[in-house]
Amino acid sequence: MTPDIRLSRTALLHAAAAFRLGREAEASEELVSIIDHLGRNLSSLPQQILADLAALLQQTFDAQARQDPIGVADLLEHELLPKLLPTGLLND
């Protein structure tokens, strides 16, 4: 089994940009990929960060359910990305 690679910061920014540009199908696929990656690596994170990520992801899903792609993009870029930076789960 090969080790899991870290999530790309660029992938998060690309997903946010796709949501902003109305390319929701592409953006949603990227979001699923991001969530899959996070799910495979959650065990390495402290409980408080897990709780914060769970809340942010719920807000993201809520924005998506409201059909608010700009809200999703903002959450990915301005909330989730800064929360993930210190975890070591991101690469540039």
PyMOL Python script that loads the backbone (N, CA, C, O; Angstrom):
from pymol import cmd

cmd.read_pdbstr("""\
ATOM      1  N   MET A   1       0.843  -1.180   0.000  1.00  0.00           N
ATOM      2  CA  MET A   1       0.000   0.000   0.000  1.00  0.00           C
ATOM      3  C   MET A   1       0.888   1.244   0.000  1.00  0.00           C
ATOM      4  O   MET A   1       1.850   1.324   0.765  1.00  0.00           O
ATOM      5  N   THR A   2       0.568   2.201  -0.850  1.00  0.00           N
ATOM      6  CA  THR A   2       1.350   3.433  -0.902  1.00  0.00           C
ATOM      7  C   THR A   2       0.802   4.418   0.114  1.00  0.00           C
ATOM      8  O   THR A   2      -0.399   4.426   0.383  1.00  0.00           O
ATOM      9  N   PRO A   3       1.670   5.252   0.683  1.00  0.00           N
ATOM     10  CA  PRO A   3       1.192   6.232   1.656  1.00  0.00           C
ATOM     11  C   PRO A   3       0.287   7.266   0.991  1.00  0.00           C
ATOM     12  O   PRO A   3       0.453   7.597  -0.183  1.00  0.00           O
ATOM     13  N   ASP A   4      -0.659   7.760   1.757  1.00  0.00           N
ATOM     14  CA  ASP A   4      -1.578   8.780   1.260  1.00  0.00           C
ATOM     15  C   ASP A   4      -0.825  10.095   1.076  1.00  0.00           C
ATOM     16  O   ASP A   4      -0.086  10.526   1.962  1.00  0.00           O
ATOM     17  N   ILE A   5      -1.018  10.724  -0.078  1.00  0.00           N
ATOM     18  CA  ILE A   5      -0.368  12.013  -0.288  1.00  0.00           C
ATOM     19  C   ILE A   5      -1.191  13.106   0.393  1.00  0.00           C
ATOM     20  O   ILE A   5      -2.385  12.944   0.644  1.00  0.00           O
ATOM     21  N   ARG A   6      -0.534  14.201   0.679  1.00  0.00           N
ATOM     22  CA  ARG A   6      -1.230  15.303   1.323  1.00  0.00           C
ATOM     23  C   ARG A   6      -2.141  16.009   0.321  1.00  0.00           C
ATOM     24  O   ARG A   6      -1.902  15.982  -0.886  1.00  0.00           O
ATOM     25  N   LEU A   7      -3.161  16.623   0.836  1.00  0.00           N
ATOM     26  CA  LEU A   7      -4.110  17.379   0.037  1.00  0.00           C
ATOM     27  C   LEU A   7      -3.435  18.639  -0.479  1.00  0.00           C
ATOM     28  O   LEU A   7      -2.687  19.293   0.247  1.00  0.00           O
ATOM     29  N   SER A   8      -3.695  18.968  -1.702  1.00  0.00           N
ATOM     30  CA  SER A   8      -3.109  20.156  -2.299  1.00  0.00           C
ATOM     31  C   SER A   8      -3.896  21.405  -1.915  1.00  0.00           C
ATOM     32  O   SER A   8      -5.123  21.442  -2.006  1.00  0.00           O
ATOM     33  N   ARG A   9      -3.172  22.405  -1.493  1.00  0.00           N
ATOM     34  CA  ARG A   9      -3.772  23.725  -1.236  1.00  0.00           C
ATOM     35  C   ARG A   9      -4.421  24.231  -2.515  1.00  0.00           C
ATOM     36  O   ARG A   9      -5.471  24.872  -2.487  1.00  0.00           O
ATOM     37  N   THR A  10      -3.775  23.932  -3.635  1.00  0.00           N
ATOM     38  CA  THR A  10      -4.278  24.346  -4.936  1.00  0.00           C
ATOM     39  C   THR A  10      -5.641  23.717  -5.223  1.00  0.00           C
ATOM     40  O   THR A  10      -6.501  24.358  -5.827  1.00  0.00           O
ATOM     41  N   ALA A  11      -5.846  22.468  -4.795  1.00  0.00           N
ATOM     42  CA  ALA A  11      -7.132  21.799  -5.016  1.00  0.00           C
ATOM     43  C   ALA A  11      -8.259  22.549  -4.309  1.00  0.00           C
ATOM     44  O   ALA A  11      -9.342  22.719  -4.869  1.00  0.00           O
ATOM     45  N   LEU A  12      -8.006  22.991  -3.090  1.00  0.00           N
ATOM     46  CA  LEU A  12      -9.015  23.770  -2.364  1.00  0.00           C
ATOM     47  C   LEU A  12      -9.312  25.084  -3.073  1.00  0.00           C
ATOM     48  O   LEU A  12     -10.471  25.470  -3.224  1.00  0.00           O
ATOM     49  N   LEU A  13      -8.272  25.760  -3.499  1.00  0.00           N
ATOM     50  CA  LEU A  13      -8.459  27.038  -4.192  1.00  0.00           C
ATOM     51  C   LEU A  13      -9.145  26.843  -5.540  1.00  0.00           C
ATOM     52  O   LEU A  13      -9.963  27.665  -5.952  1.00  0.00           O
ATOM     53  N   HIS A  14      -8.810  25.757  -6.220  1.00  0.00           N
ATOM     54  CA  HIS A  14      -9.445  25.462  -7.509  1.00  0.00           C
ATOM     55  C   HIS A  14     -10.932  25.187  -7.315  1.00  0.00           C
ATOM     56  O   HIS A  14     -11.758  25.673  -8.088  1.00  0.00           O
ATOM     57  N   ALA A  15     -11.277  24.415  -6.294  1.00  0.00           N
ATOM     58  CA  ALA A  15     -12.686  24.132  -6.015  1.00  0.00           C
ATOM     59  C   ALA A  15     -13.433  25.428  -5.697  1.00  0.00           C
ATOM     60  O   ALA A  15     -14.541  25.643  -6.187  1.00  0.00           O
ATOM     61  N   ALA A  16     -12.831  26.283  -4.883  1.00  0.00           N
ATOM     62  CA  ALA A  16     -13.465  27.562  -4.545  1.00  0.00           C
ATOM     63  C   ALA A  16     -13.681  28.399  -5.802  1.00  0.00           C
ATOM     64  O   ALA A  16     -14.750  28.981  -5.986  1.00  0.00           O
ATOM     65  N   ALA A  17     -12.673  28.460  -6.663  1.00  0.00           N
ATOM     66  CA  ALA A  17     -12.791  29.242  -7.905  1.00  0.00           C
ATOM     67  C   ALA A  17     -13.884  28.664  -8.802  1.00  0.00           C
ATOM     68  O   ALA A  17     -14.650  29.412  -9.410  1.00  0.00           O
ATOM     69  N   ALA A  18     -13.955  27.346  -8.886  1.00  0.00           N
ATOM     70  CA  ALA A  18     -14.980  26.714  -9.721  1.00  0.00           C
ATOM     71  C   ALA A  18     -16.382  27.040  -9.192  1.00  0.00           C
ATOM     72  O   ALA A  18     -17.293  27.299  -9.979  1.00  0.00           O
ATOM     73  N   PHE A  19     -16.562  27.027  -7.863  1.00  0.00           N
ATOM     74  CA  PHE A  19     -17.858  27.422  -7.304  1.00  0.00           C
ATOM     75  C   PHE A  19     -18.169  28.870  -7.668  1.00  0.00           C
ATOM     76  O   PHE A  19     -19.299  29.180  -8.044  1.00  0.00           O
ATOM     77  N   ARG A  20     -17.189  29.757  -7.563  1.00  0.00           N
ATOM     78  CA  ARG A  20     -17.422  31.171  -7.870  1.00  0.00           C
ATOM     79  C   ARG A  20     -17.770  31.396  -9.341  1.00  0.00           C
ATOM     80  O   ARG A  20     -18.534  32.302  -9.672  1.00  0.00           O
ATOM     81  N   LEU A  21     -17.212  30.577 -10.209  1.00  0.00           N
ATOM     82  CA  LEU A  21     -17.432  30.739 -11.649  1.00  0.00           C
ATOM     83  C   LEU A  21     -18.666  29.998 -12.154  1.00  0.00           C
ATOM     84  O   LEU A  21     -18.942  29.995 -13.353  1.00  0.00           O
ATOM     85  N   GLY A  22     -19.409  29.371 -11.243  1.00  0.00           N
ATOM     86  CA  GLY A  22     -20.629  28.690 -11.638  1.00  0.00           C
ATOM     87  C   GLY A  22     -20.408  27.308 -12.224  1.00  0.00           C
ATOM     88  O   GLY A  22     -21.328  26.728 -12.800  1.00  0.00           O
ATOM     89  N   ARG A  23     -19.214  26.778 -12.089  1.00  0.00           N
ATOM     90  CA  ARG A  23     -18.919  25.429 -12.580  1.00  0.00           C
ATOM     91  C   ARG A  23     -19.147  24.448 -11.429  1.00  0.00           C
ATOM     92  O   ARG A  23     -18.221  23.807 -10.933  1.00  0.00           O
ATOM     93  N   GLU A  24     -20.406  24.357 -11.029  1.00  0.00           N
ATOM     94  CA  GLU A  24     -20.740  23.624  -9.807  1.00  0.00           C
ATOM     95  C   GLU A  24     -20.496  22.127  -9.904  1.00  0.00           C
ATOM     96  O   GLU A  24     -20.132  21.508  -8.905  1.00  0.00           O
ATOM     97  N   ALA A  25     -20.684  21.523 -11.073  1.00  0.00           N
ATOM     98  CA  ALA A  25     -20.433  20.085 -11.207  1.00  0.00           C
ATOM     99  C   ALA A  25     -18.957  19.793 -10.974  1.00  0.00           C
ATOM    100  O   ALA A  25     -18.611  18.874 -10.232  1.00  0.00           O
ATOM    101  N   GLU A  26     -18.097  20.567 -11.602  1.00  0.00           N
ATOM    102  CA  GLU A  26     -16.647  20.422 -11.423  1.00  0.00           C
ATOM    103  C   GLU A  26     -16.260  20.691  -9.978  1.00  0.00           C
ATOM    104  O   GLU A  26     -15.481  19.947  -9.382  1.00  0.00           O
ATOM    105  N   ALA A  27     -16.809  21.756  -9.429  1.00  0.00           N
ATOM    106  CA  ALA A  27     -16.493  22.138  -8.055  1.00  0.00           C
ATOM    107  C   ALA A  27     -16.953  21.066  -7.068  1.00  0.00           C
ATOM    108  O   ALA A  27     -16.244  20.753  -6.112  1.00  0.00           O
ATOM    109  N   SER A  28     -18.128  20.510  -7.299  1.00  0.00           N
ATOM    110  CA  SER A  28     -18.652  19.478  -6.409  1.00  0.00           C
ATOM    111  C   SER A  28     -17.786  18.221  -6.455  1.00  0.00           C
ATOM    112  O   SER A  28     -17.559  17.587  -5.424  1.00  0.00           O
ATOM    113  N   GLU A  29     -17.304  17.858  -7.640  1.00  0.00           N
ATOM    114  CA  GLU A  29     -16.398  16.714  -7.749  1.00  0.00           C
ATOM    115  C   GLU A  29     -15.119  16.960  -6.957  1.00  0.00           C
ATOM    116  O   GLU A  29     -14.627  16.069  -6.264  1.00  0.00           O
ATOM    117  N   GLU A  30     -14.587  18.168  -7.064  1.00  0.00           N
ATOM    118  CA  GLU A  30     -13.385  18.517  -6.306  1.00  0.00           C
ATOM    119  C   GLU A  30     -13.663  18.462  -4.808  1.00  0.00           C
ATOM    120  O   GLU A  30     -12.835  17.981  -4.034  1.00  0.00           O
ATOM    121  N   LEU A  31     -14.830  18.954  -4.404  1.00  0.00           N
ATOM    122  CA  LEU A  31     -15.183  18.951  -2.989  1.00  0.00           C
ATOM    123  C   LEU A  31     -15.279  17.516  -2.464  1.00  0.00           C
ATOM    124  O   LEU A  31     -14.829  17.234  -1.353  1.00  0.00           O
ATOM    125  N   VAL A  32     -15.854  16.621  -3.243  1.00  0.00           N
ATOM    126  CA  VAL A  32     -15.931  15.216  -2.839  1.00  0.00           C
ATOM    127  C   VAL A  32     -14.526  14.645  -2.669  1.00  0.00           C
ATOM    128  O   VAL A  32     -14.261  13.916  -1.713  1.00  0.00           O
ATOM    129  N   SER A  33     -13.634  14.972  -3.585  1.00  0.00           N
ATOM    130  CA  SER A  33     -12.251  14.502  -3.499  1.00  0.00           C
ATOM    131  C   SER A  33     -11.564  15.040  -2.241  1.00  0.00           C
ATOM    132  O   SER A  33     -10.840  14.311  -1.563  1.00  0.00           O
ATOM    133  N   ILE A  34     -11.791  16.299  -1.940  1.00  0.00           N
ATOM    134  CA  ILE A  34     -11.217  16.928  -0.746  1.00  0.00           C
ATOM    135  C   ILE A  34     -11.739  16.238   0.512  1.00  0.00           C
ATOM    136  O   ILE A  34     -10.968  15.932   1.422  1.00  0.00           O
ATOM    137  N   ILE A  35     -13.035  15.998   0.560  1.00  0.00           N
ATOM    138  CA  ILE A  35     -13.637  15.364   1.728  1.00  0.00           C
ATOM    139  C   ILE A  35     -13.144  13.931   1.875  1.00  0.00           C
ATOM    140  O   ILE A  35     -12.877  13.475   2.987  1.00  0.00           O
ATOM    141  N   ASP A  36     -13.023  13.213   0.749  1.00  0.00           N
ATOM    142  CA  ASP A  36     -12.476  11.853   0.804  1.00  0.00           C
ATOM    143  C   ASP A  36     -11.074  11.859   1.390  1.00  0.00           C
ATOM    144  O   ASP A  36     -10.744  11.035   2.243  1.00  0.00           O
ATOM    145  N   HIS A  37     -10.259  12.786   0.932  1.00  0.00           N
ATOM    146  CA  HIS A  37      -8.892  12.867   1.441  1.00  0.00           C
ATOM    147  C   HIS A  37      -8.896  13.161   2.943  1.00  0.00           C
ATOM    148  O   HIS A  37      -8.182  12.517   3.711  1.00  0.00           O
ATOM    149  N   LEU A  38      -9.694  14.124   3.346  1.00  0.00           N
ATOM    150  CA  LEU A  38      -9.758  14.461   4.768  1.00  0.00           C
ATOM    151  C   LEU A  38     -10.211  13.254   5.589  1.00  0.00           C
ATOM    152  O   LEU A  38      -9.669  12.985   6.661  1.00  0.00           O
ATOM    153  N   GLY A  39     -11.203  12.535   5.080  1.00  0.00           N
ATOM    154  CA  GLY A  39     -11.707  11.367   5.799  1.00  0.00           C
ATOM    155  C   GLY A  39     -10.647  10.310   6.030  1.00  0.00           C
ATOM    156  O   GLY A  39     -10.654   9.641   7.064  1.00  0.00           O
ATOM    157  N   ARG A  40      -9.739  10.150   5.085  1.00  0.00           N
ATOM    158  CA  ARG A  40      -8.676   9.156   5.231  1.00  0.00           C
ATOM    159  C   ARG A  40      -7.606   9.597   6.218  1.00  0.00           C
ATOM    160  O   ARG A  40      -6.796   8.778   6.651  1.00  0.00           O
ATOM    161  N   ASN A  41      -7.588  10.870   6.581  1.00  0.00           N
ATOM    162  CA  ASN A  41      -6.505  11.394   7.406  1.00  0.00           C
ATOM    163  C   ASN A  41      -6.961  12.022   8.716  1.00  0.00           C
ATOM    164  O   ASN A  41      -6.154  12.640   9.411  1.00  0.00           O
ATOM    165  N   LEU A  42      -8.215  11.880   9.065  1.00  0.00           N
ATOM    166  CA  LEU A  42      -8.736  12.531  10.271  1.00  0.00           C
ATOM    167  C   LEU A  42      -8.146  11.978  11.558  1.00  0.00           C
ATOM    168  O   LEU A  42      -8.049  12.696  12.553  1.00  0.00           O
ATOM    169  N   SER A  43      -7.757  10.728  11.548  1.00  0.00           N
ATOM    170  CA  SER A  43      -7.262  10.125  12.785  1.00  0.00           C
ATOM    171  C   SER A  43      -5.981  10.777  13.297  1.00  0.00           C
ATOM    172  O   SER A  43      -5.624  10.618  14.465  1.00  0.00           O
ATOM    173  N   SER A  44      -5.296  11.504  12.433  1.00  0.00           N
ATOM    174  CA  SER A  44      -4.043  12.136  12.843  1.00  0.00           C
ATOM    175  C   SER A  44      -4.249  13.529  13.453  1.00  0.00           C
ATOM    176  O   SER A  44      -3.281  14.185  13.838  1.00  0.00           O
ATOM    177  N   LEU A  45      -5.494  13.976  13.541  1.00  0.00           N
ATOM    178  CA  LEU A  45      -5.755  15.338  14.006  1.00  0.00           C
ATOM    179  C   LEU A  45      -6.255  15.371  15.449  1.00  0.00           C
ATOM    180  O   LEU A  45      -6.938  14.449  15.895  1.00  0.00           O
ATOM    181  N   PRO A  46      -5.914  16.430  16.173  1.00  0.00           N
ATOM    182  CA  PRO A  46      -6.434  16.607  17.535  1.00  0.00           C
ATOM    183  C   PRO A  46      -7.958  16.791  17.530  1.00  0.00           C
ATOM    184  O   PRO A  46      -8.532  17.247  16.542  1.00  0.00           O
ATOM    185  N   GLN A  47      -8.597  16.434  18.637  1.00  0.00           N
ATOM    186  CA  GLN A  47     -10.056  16.487  18.747  1.00  0.00           C
ATOM    187  C   GLN A  47     -10.632  17.872  18.444  1.00  0.00           C
ATOM    188  O   GLN A  47     -11.658  17.971  17.773  1.00  0.00           O
ATOM    189  N   GLN A  48      -9.995  18.938  18.924  1.00  0.00           N
ATOM    190  CA  GLN A  48     -10.545  20.280  18.702  1.00  0.00           C
ATOM    191  C   GLN A  48     -10.550  20.638  17.222  1.00  0.00           C
ATOM    192  O   GLN A  48     -11.500  21.244  16.727  1.00  0.00           O
ATOM    193  N   ILE A  49      -9.495  20.265  16.523  1.00  0.00           N
ATOM    194  CA  ILE A  49      -9.451  20.539  15.084  1.00  0.00           C
ATOM    195  C   ILE A  49     -10.512  19.705  14.377  1.00  0.00           C
ATOM    196  O   ILE A  49     -11.159  20.187  13.447  1.00  0.00           O
ATOM    197  N   LEU A  50     -10.696  18.465  14.805  1.00  0.00           N
ATOM    198  CA  LEU A  50     -11.755  17.622  14.222  1.00  0.00           C
ATOM    199  C   LEU A  50     -13.127  18.265  14.398  1.00  0.00           C
ATOM    200  O   LEU A  50     -13.934  18.285  13.469  1.00  0.00           O
ATOM    201  N   ALA A  51     -13.381  18.784  15.583  1.00  0.00           N
ATOM    202  CA  ALA A  51     -14.664  19.428  15.849  1.00  0.00           C
ATOM    203  C   ALA A  51     -14.839  20.667  14.980  1.00  0.00           C
ATOM    204  O   ALA A  51     -15.916  20.902  14.432  1.00  0.00           O
ATOM    205  N   ASP A  52     -13.780  21.457  14.855  1.00  0.00           N
ATOM    206  CA  ASP A  52     -13.839  22.654  14.012  1.00  0.00           C
ATOM    207  C   ASP A  52     -14.072  22.289  12.546  1.00  0.00           C
ATOM    208  O   ASP A  52     -14.862  22.936  11.858  1.00  0.00           O
ATOM    209  N   LEU A  53     -13.379  21.245  12.072  1.00  0.00           N
ATOM    210  CA  LEU A  53     -13.554  20.810  10.684  1.00  0.00           C
ATOM    211  C   LEU A  53     -14.968  20.291  10.449  1.00  0.00           C
ATOM    212  O   LEU A  53     -15.569  20.569   9.411  1.00  0.00           O
ATOM    213  N   ALA A  54     -15.497  19.542  11.407  1.00  0.00           N
ATOM    214  CA  ALA A  54     -16.865  19.031  11.272  1.00  0.00           C
ATOM    215  C   ALA A  54     -17.860  20.181  11.156  1.00  0.00           C
ATOM    216  O   ALA A  54     -18.776  20.135  10.335  1.00  0.00           O
ATOM    217  N   ALA A  55     -17.679  21.203  11.975  1.00  0.00           N
ATOM    218  CA  ALA A  55     -18.576  22.368  11.915  1.00  0.00           C
ATOM    219  C   ALA A  55     -18.442  23.098  10.583  1.00  0.00           C
ATOM    220  O   ALA A  55     -19.442  23.501   9.989  1.00  0.00           O
ATOM    221  N   LEU A  56     -17.205  23.268  10.116  1.00  0.00           N
ATOM    222  CA  LEU A  56     -16.988  23.948   8.833  1.00  0.00           C
ATOM    223  C   LEU A  56     -17.568  23.152   7.670  1.00  0.00           C
ATOM    224  O   LEU A  56     -18.174  23.722   6.763  1.00  0.00           O
ATOM    225  N   LEU A  57     -17.384  21.846   7.698  1.00  0.00           N
ATOM    226  CA  LEU A  57     -17.946  21.022   6.625  1.00  0.00           C
ATOM    227  C   LEU A  57     -19.469  21.066   6.656  1.00  0.00           C
ATOM    228  O   LEU A  57     -20.107  21.089   5.603  1.00  0.00           O
ATOM    229  N   GLN A  58     -20.055  21.079   7.842  1.00  0.00           N
ATOM    230  CA  GLN A  58     -21.517  21.184   7.927  1.00  0.00           C
ATOM    231  C   GLN A  58     -21.991  22.515   7.350  1.00  0.00           C
ATOM    232  O   GLN A  58     -22.994  22.556   6.637  1.00  0.00           O
ATOM    233  N   GLN A  59     -21.283  23.599   7.651  1.00  0.00           N
ATOM    234  CA  GLN A  59     -21.626  24.899   7.085  1.00  0.00           C
ATOM    235  C   GLN A  59     -21.502  24.873   5.564  1.00  0.00           C
ATOM    236  O   GLN A  59     -22.313  25.470   4.855  1.00  0.00           O
ATOM    237  N   THR A  60     -20.483  24.179   5.074  1.00  0.00           N
ATOM    238  CA  THR A  60     -20.277  24.059   3.631  1.00  0.00           C
ATOM    239  C   THR A  60     -21.429  23.303   2.986  1.00  0.00           C
ATOM    240  O   THR A  60     -21.948  23.722   1.951  1.00  0.00           O
ATOM    241  N   PHE A  61     -21.833  22.180   3.600  1.00  0.00           N
ATOM    242  CA  PHE A  61     -22.957  21.406   3.072  1.00  0.00           C
ATOM    243  C   PHE A  61     -24.250  22.220   3.122  1.00  0.00           C
ATOM    244  O   PHE A  61     -25.068  22.152   2.205  1.00  0.00           O
ATOM    245  N   ASP A  62     -24.427  22.984   4.191  1.00  0.00           N
ATOM    246  CA  ASP A  62     -25.619  23.825   4.309  1.00  0.00           C
ATOM    247  C   ASP A  62     -25.652  24.884   3.202  1.00  0.00           C
ATOM    248  O   ASP A  62     -26.702  25.137   2.612  1.00  0.00           O
ATOM    249  N   ALA A  63     -24.511  25.492   2.929  1.00  0.00           N
ATOM    250  CA  ALA A  63     -24.442  26.485   1.849  1.00  0.00           C
ATOM    251  C   ALA A  63     -24.733  25.833   0.503  1.00  0.00           C
ATOM    252  O   ALA A  63     -25.410  26.417  -0.342  1.00  0.00           O
ATOM    253  N   GLN A  64     -24.227  24.641   0.309  1.00  0.00           N
ATOM    254  CA  GLN A  64     -24.480  23.926  -0.937  1.00  0.00           C
ATOM    255  C   GLN A  64     -25.976  23.595  -1.053  1.00  0.00           C
ATOM    256  O   GLN A  64     -26.550  23.710  -2.136  1.00  0.00           O
ATOM    257  N   ALA A  65     -26.597  23.191   0.039  1.00  0.00           N
ATOM    258  CA  ALA A  65     -28.028  22.873   0.034  1.00  0.00           C
ATOM    259  C   ALA A  65     -28.870  24.113  -0.258  1.00  0.00           C
ATOM    260  O   ALA A  65     -29.937  24.013  -0.865  1.00  0.00           O
ATOM    261  N   ARG A  66     -28.396  25.269   0.169  1.00  0.00           N
ATOM    262  CA  ARG A  66     -29.091  26.540  -0.098  1.00  0.00           C
ATOM    263  C   ARG A  66     -28.828  27.047  -1.505  1.00  0.00           C
ATOM    264  O   ARG A  66     -29.346  28.087  -1.911  1.00  0.00           O
ATOM    265  N   GLN A  67     -28.014  26.299  -2.247  1.00  0.00           N
ATOM    266  CA  GLN A  67     -27.583  26.701  -3.585  1.00  0.00           C
ATOM    267  C   GLN A  67     -26.864  28.049  -3.534  1.00  0.00           C
ATOM    268  O   GLN A  67     -27.170  28.975  -4.285  1.00  0.00           O
ATOM    269  N   ASP A  68     -25.905  28.121  -2.624  1.00  0.00           N
ATOM    270  CA  ASP A  68     -25.103  29.327  -2.410  1.00  0.00           C
ATOM    271  C   ASP A  68     -23.640  29.013  -2.750  1.00  0.00           C
ATOM    272  O   ASP A  68     -22.828  28.808  -1.848  1.00  0.00           O
ATOM    273  N   PRO A  69     -23.300  28.973  -4.042  1.00  0.00           N
ATOM    274  CA  PRO A  69     -21.935  28.604  -4.422  1.00  0.00           C
ATOM    275  C   PRO A  69     -20.884  29.596  -3.935  1.00  0.00           C
ATOM    276  O   PRO A  69     -19.749  29.205  -3.663  1.00  0.00           O
ATOM    277  N   ILE A  70     -21.239  30.854  -3.822  1.00  0.00           N
ATOM    278  CA  ILE A  70     -20.279  31.847  -3.315  1.00  0.00           C
ATOM    279  C   ILE A  70     -20.005  31.587  -1.837  1.00  0.00           C
ATOM    280  O   ILE A  70     -18.866  31.710  -1.384  1.00  0.00           O
ATOM    281  N   GLY A  71     -21.033  31.232  -1.091  1.00  0.00           N
ATOM    282  CA  GLY A  71     -20.848  30.881   0.310  1.00  0.00           C
ATOM    283  C   GLY A  71     -19.959  29.656   0.473  1.00  0.00           C
ATOM    284  O   GLY A  71     -19.108  29.615   1.361  1.00  0.00           O
ATOM    285  N   VAL A  72     -20.157  28.652  -0.392  1.00  0.00           N
ATOM    286  CA  VAL A  72     -19.304  27.461  -0.353  1.00  0.00           C
ATOM    287  C   VAL A  72     -17.866  27.856  -0.638  1.00  0.00           C
ATOM    288  O   VAL A  72     -16.948  27.441   0.069  1.00  0.00           O
ATOM    289  N   ALA A  73     -17.674  28.661  -1.682  1.00  0.00           N
ATOM    290  CA  ALA A  73     -16.320  29.096  -2.062  1.00  0.00           C
ATOM    291  C   ALA A  73     -15.652  29.859  -0.929  1.00  0.00           C
ATOM    292  O   ALA A  73     -14.481  29.628  -0.627  1.00  0.00           O
ATOM    293  N   ASP A  74     -16.388  30.762  -0.306  1.00  0.00           N
ATOM    294  CA  ASP A  74     -15.830  31.536   0.810  1.00  0.00           C
ATOM    295  C   ASP A  74     -15.430  30.632   1.970  1.00  0.00           C
ATOM    296  O   ASP A  74     -14.371  30.817   2.571  1.00  0.00           O
ATOM    297  N   LEU A  75     -16.274  29.657   2.283  1.00  0.00           N
ATOM    298  CA  LEU A  75     -15.961  28.741   3.378  1.00  0.00           C
ATOM    299  C   LEU A  75     -14.716  27.917   3.067  1.00  0.00           C
ATOM    300  O   LEU A  75     -13.873  27.714   3.941  1.00  0.00           O
ATOM    301  N   LEU A  76     -14.595  27.440   1.827  1.00  0.00           N
ATOM    302  CA  LEU A  76     -13.420  26.658   1.457  1.00  0.00           C
ATOM    303  C   LEU A  76     -12.152  27.491   1.547  1.00  0.00           C
ATOM    304  O   LEU A  76     -11.149  27.059   2.116  1.00  0.00           O
ATOM    305  N   GLU A  77     -12.208  28.677   0.983  1.00  0.00           N
ATOM    306  CA  GLU A  77     -10.998  29.497   0.882  1.00  0.00           C
ATOM    307  C   GLU A  77     -10.641  30.233   2.171  1.00  0.00           C
ATOM    308  O   GLU A  77      -9.467  30.331   2.528  1.00  0.00           O
ATOM    309  N   HIS A  78     -11.639  30.743   2.858  1.00  0.00           N
ATOM    310  CA  HIS A  78     -11.358  31.624   3.997  1.00  0.00           C
ATOM    311  C   HIS A  78     -11.537  30.977   5.371  1.00  0.00           C
ATOM    312  O   HIS A  78     -11.114  31.532   6.385  1.00  0.00           O
ATOM    313  N   GLU A  79     -12.159  29.814   5.397  1.00  0.00           N
ATOM    314  CA  GLU A  79     -12.357  29.131   6.682  1.00  0.00           C
ATOM    315  C   GLU A  79     -11.625  27.784   6.720  1.00  0.00           C
ATOM    316  O   GLU A  79     -10.819  27.534   7.616  1.00  0.00           O
ATOM    317  N   LEU A  80     -11.912  26.922   5.740  1.00  0.00           N
ATOM    318  CA  LEU A  80     -11.334  25.584   5.752  1.00  0.00           C
ATOM    319  C   LEU A  80      -9.829  25.611   5.487  1.00  0.00           C
ATOM    320  O   LEU A  80      -9.061  24.964   6.199  1.00  0.00           O
ATOM    321  N   LEU A  81      -9.416  26.344   4.483  1.00  0.00           N
ATOM    322  CA  LEU A  81      -7.988  26.409   4.149  1.00  0.00           C
ATOM    323  C   LEU A  81      -7.140  26.880   5.332  1.00  0.00           C
ATOM    324  O   LEU A  81      -6.159  26.214   5.664  1.00  0.00           O
ATOM    325  N   PRO A  82      -7.473  27.992   5.977  1.00  0.00           N
ATOM    326  CA  PRO A  82      -6.667  28.408   7.138  1.00  0.00           C
ATOM    327  C   PRO A  82      -6.692  27.400   8.291  1.00  0.00           C
ATOM    328  O   PRO A  82      -5.717  27.281   9.033  1.00  0.00           O
ATOM    329  N   LYS A  83      -7.805  26.675   8.441  1.00  0.00           N
ATOM    330  CA  LYS A  83      -7.893  25.676   9.516  1.00  0.00           C
ATOM    331  C   LYS A  83      -6.994  24.483   9.204  1.00  0.00           C
ATOM    332  O   LYS A  83      -6.437  23.871  10.115  1.00  0.00           O
ATOM    333  N   LEU A  84      -6.849  24.149   7.922  1.00  0.00           N
ATOM    334  CA  LEU A  84      -6.040  22.996   7.530  1.00  0.00           C
ATOM    335  C   LEU A  84      -4.550  23.298   7.436  1.00  0.00           C
ATOM    336  O   LEU A  84      -3.736  22.387   7.583  1.00  0.00           O
ATOM    337  N   LEU A  85      -4.175  24.531   7.200  1.00  0.00           N
ATOM    338  CA  LEU A  85      -2.758  24.872   7.010  1.00  0.00           C
ATOM    339  C   LEU A  85      -1.848  24.371   8.139  1.00  0.00           C
ATOM    340  O   LEU A  85      -0.813  23.772   7.849  1.00  0.00           O
ATOM    341  N   PRO A  86      -2.194  24.591   9.406  1.00  0.00           N
ATOM    342  CA  PRO A  86      -1.287  24.144  10.467  1.00  0.00           C
ATOM    343  C   PRO A  86      -1.316  22.630  10.747  1.00  0.00           C
ATOM    344  O   PRO A  86      -0.526  22.148  11.558  1.00  0.00           O
ATOM    345  N   THR A  87      -2.208  21.878  10.092  1.00  0.00           N
ATOM    346  CA  THR A  87      -2.339  20.460  10.398  1.00  0.00           C
ATOM    347  C   THR A  87      -1.295  19.592   9.711  1.00  0.00           C
ATOM    348  O   THR A  87      -1.071  18.456  10.130  1.00  0.00           O
ATOM    349  N   GLY A  88      -0.657  20.098   8.675  1.00  0.00           N
ATOM    350  CA  GLY A  88       0.278  19.290   7.917  1.00  0.00           C
ATOM    351  C   GLY A  88      -0.394  18.426   6.857  1.00  0.00           C
ATOM    352  O   GLY A  88       0.273  17.637   6.189  1.00  0.00           O
ATOM    353  N   LEU A  89      -1.699  18.566   6.697  1.00  0.00           N
ATOM    354  CA  LEU A  89      -2.421  17.785   5.693  1.00  0.00           C
ATOM    355  C   LEU A  89      -2.375  18.427   4.304  1.00  0.00           C
ATOM    356  O   LEU A  89      -2.829  17.829   3.328  1.00  0.00           O
ATOM    357  N   LEU A  90      -1.838  19.619   4.218  1.00  0.00           N
ATOM    358  CA  LEU A  90      -1.805  20.337   2.943  1.00  0.00           C
ATOM    359  C   LEU A  90      -0.379  20.454   2.423  1.00  0.00           C
ATOM    360  O   LEU A  90       0.573  20.579   3.193  1.00  0.00           O
ATOM    361  N   ASN A  91      -0.256  20.411   1.132  1.00  0.00           N
ATOM    362  CA  ASN A  91       0.997  20.783   0.506  1.00  0.00           C
ATOM    363  C   ASN A  91       0.712  21.937  -0.449  1.00  0.00           C
ATOM    364  O   ASN A  91      -0.448  22.242  -0.726  1.00  0.00           O
ATOM    365  N   ASP A  92       1.747  22.569  -0.945  1.00  0.00           N
ATOM    366  CA  ASP A  92       1.539  23.699  -1.858  1.00  0.00           C
ATOM    367  C   ASP A  92       1.536  23.219  -3.235  1.00  0.00           C
ATOM    368  O   ASP A  92       1.376  24.010  -4.164  1.00  0.00           O
TER     369      ASP A  92
END
""", "prot")
cmd.dss("prot")
cmd.show_as("cartoon", "prot")
cmd.util.cbc("prot")
cmd.orient("prot")
